[in-house]
Amino acid sequence: MRIENLNLLSHLPSVLPMLTRTSSILPLVNIPISLMPFALCCLSYRSVLESLSFAHPIGLLTIGRISLISPVFGVGVSLLADAGVFASAAIGSIRSLKIGITGVDKALDISYSSSSQRTVLSGIGIAGLASVAHAIKNIALGLVAYRSLDSEQQYFILKHRSIESLAGQKKNCRAVIIDGSSSQWGDMLRDHSWPLAEELYRNCDVRTYRADPDSNTPVCDAAKKGKKALRGHVDILAILGHGGENHIKLNDYAYFEGQSYETACVRKHLQPDAQMILASCNTATGNNSLAEKVSRHVSGIEVVGFSAYFNPYLTTSSWIGKKLSLWNFFPIDSKGNWVLGNPVRTFKSEPTALPQDKA
């Protein structure tokens, strides 16, 4: 590959991290994208020092948007991870635009005589700067709304990097998230963002809650609080946390097991055609799984579970009306079996005389 084309190609990653902030692209894609400028330069130039003079090292901070920065330094610095993305995109975009206009990369003494190459570089620069400006505008507007939230909701907004989702754009659904992963339970490494939660924040009015350790029906309580806060019945109820075939861990002391007393009460807080997502490992594995059991207590509600291990960074989603269509790329279940195809399972049933919960 000619040096001019390689140089042009290595500019693309400076703007791509901005475009991967969508659940239709695996979040892990951010890592190779962030490393591409450095890798391409190291392949093309004799010295690492020379490559660093060209590459966009700030772009490496985009890795922090996956899970590294917040768990180590706390959710409050998730804005720093955003700043890394914006700085990377802005620096790379300005540089691309300048090369496109002048036709010369002065730092590396590379000339571009092709008008098509200069047009592509200019286009990368303009698109990148436009995306940065749009994101910064949304974050500035979102910060105003953020200040009106209570401290618990502010915590979750930061944790799930969703300040810009508060910018006032019209949302088409109401969602409640029960977050079973939190340093509230004594483990700082649980403070990573869930891409599924980020997607809900982007498209729905959301309230996120921790389970009340003193409640016998913490899921119902969260759904009730969400309905009141959102001023209407909930479209999506998502439970995030560690789990298995028969439970989801809500905190260090409480488990959601899908029994009738802790599930049937959820129904009155949800829309008649709502969706309930049990975002945890193996919640749909085997017969009479947690997802299947829950569906029998919430007639008409679509209950989504996973018949394999659930990795939030290996999951993509798309919207069908007010519901999420999920695809998980982790193909192994709790028994070590390979699961071919999409391990996401959906249950929707009327009350039946199938196995009842034990007293």
Beta strands, then each sheet from edge to edge (+ up, - down):
strand 1: 104-105
strand 2: 110-111
strand 3: 174-179
strand 4: 205-209
strand 5: 234-240
strand 6: 248-249
strand 7: 255-256
strand 8: 270-279
strand 9: 302-306
strand 10: 315-320
strand 11: 323-328
strand 12: 344-347
sheet 1: 1+ 2-
sheet 2: 4+ 3+ 5+ 8+ 9+ 12-
sheet 3: 6+ 7-
sheet 4: 10+ 11-
end
